[in-house]
């Protein structure tokens, strides 16, 4: 038996980030209870966002 259903699904988070990027947002903030996650979308409004960039692989020499 698996656990209880997720409160927030990955696909919902991806959709929120996609819409925020299109709207020109610099960051997205997810809050659940006492936990807050802030995701930066761009360093500045003038900097384009690379389609494969994320905070884990930008400076990682070992990425695939």
Contact map, one row per residue, 1 for C-alpha under 8 A:
1110000000000000000000000000000000000000000000000000000000000000
1111000000000000000000000000000000000000000000000000000000000000
1111100000000000000000000000000000000000000000000000000000000000
0111110000000000000000000000000000000000000000000000000000000000
0011111000000000000000000000000000000000000000000000000000000000
0001111110000000000000000000000000000000000000000000000000000000
0000111110000000000000000000000000000000000000000000000000000000
0000011111011000000000000000000000000000000000000000000000000000
0000011111111000000000000000000000000000000000000000000000000000
0000000111111100000000000000000000000000000000000000000000000000
0000000011111110000000000000000000000000000000000000000000000000
0000000111111111000000000000000000000000000000000000000000000000
0000000111111111100000000000000000000000000000000000000000000000
0000000001111111110000000000000000000000000000000000000000000000
0000000000111111111000000000000000000000000000000000000000000000
0000000000011111111100000000000000000000000000000000000000000000
0000000000001111111110000001000000000000000000000000000000000000
0000000000000111111111000000000000000000000000000000000000000000
0000000000000011111111100000000000000000000000000000000000000000
0000000000000001111111111011000000000000000000000000000000000000
0000000000000000111111111100000000000000100000000000000000000000
0000000000000000011111111000000000000000000000000000000000000000
0000000000000000001111111000000000000000000000000000000000000000
0000000000000000000111111100000000000000000010000000000000000000
0000000000000000000111111111000000000000100000000000000000000000
0000000000000000000010011111000000000001111110000000000000000000
0000000000000000000100001111100000000111110000000000000000000000
0000000000000000100100001111110000000111100000000000000000000000
0000000000000000000000000011111000011110000000000000000000000000
0000000000000000000000000001111100011100000000000000000000000000
0000000000000000000000000000111111111000000000000000000000000000
0000000000000000000000000000011111110000000000000000000000000000
0000000000000000000000000000001111110000000000000000000000000000
0000000000000000000000000000001111110000000000000000000000000000
0000000000000000000000000000001111111000000000000000000000000000
0000000000000000000000000000111111111100000000000000000000000000
0000000000000000000000000000111000111110000000000000000000000000
0000000000000000000000000011110000011111000000000000000000000000
0000000000000000000000000011100000001111100000000000000000000000
0000000000000000000000000111000000000111111000000000000000000000
0000000000000000000010001111000000000011111000001000000000000000
0000000000000000000000000110000000000001111110111000000000000000
0000000000000000000000000100000000000001111110100000000000000000
0000000000000000000000000100000000000000011111100000000000000000
0000000000000000000000010100000000000000011111110000000000000000
0000000000000000000000000000000000000000000111110000000000000000
0000000000000000000000000000000000000000011111111000000000000000
0000000000000000000000000000000000000000010011111100000000000000
0000000000000000000000000000000000000000110000111110100000000000
0000000000000000000000000000000000000000000000011111100000000000
0000000000000000000000000000000000000000000000001111100000000000
0000000000000000000000000000000000000000000000000111110000000000
0000000000000000000000000000000000000000000000001111111011000000
0000000000000000000000000000000000000000000000000001111111000000
0000000000000000000000000000000000000000000000000000111111000000
0000000000000000000000000000000000000000000000000000011111110000
0000000000000000000000000000000000000000000000000000111111111010
0000000000000000000000000000000000000000000000000000111111110000
0000000000000000000000000000000000000000000000000000000111111000
0000000000000000000000000000000000000000000000000000000111111110
0000000000000000000000000000000000000000000000000000000010111110
0000000000000000000000000000000000000000000000000000000000011111
0000000000000000000000000000000000000000000000000000000010011111
0000000000000000000000000000000000000000000000000000000000000111
